[in-house]
Amino acid sequence: MATDIRATLRFADISAQKARLVADMVRGKPVIEAANTLKFTTKKAARLMEKLLGSAVANAEENFGVSRDNLVIHQIAADEGPTRKWRRFGARGRFKPLLRRSSHLTIVLRERE
């Protein structure tokens, strides 16, 4: 039975749609390869995922005694968080709604079989 090692970042200031683009790039890869991919990706979500992946690896090494060389990203998800609704005033006394979206990011690691 493989142990799931997880790390979660809640209320990240990025839309789930943008975060999923980065999540799809590293899903299923070994941890070291995924870390290199995230390091050289020029997106805000990549910085957030990189820190979250580091946290998940630290959890694996500290709590489960698993080496980072044997870890694979089993699941990675970017779910929608709450949306803050702001308003910007427009012409003729109207106002334009601004939706500030947030997301919840989750990474689940497993030991390579």
KAZIQUI-V405821 format. One line per field, one symbol per residue. burial: # if it has 16 or more other C-alpha atoms within 10 Angstrom, else .. A space follows every 10 residues. Layout:
# KAZIQUI-V405821
burial=???
This chain:
# KAZIQUI-V405821
burial=....#####. ######..## .##..##..# #..##.##.. ....###### .##.###### .....#.#.. ########## #......... .......... ########## #..
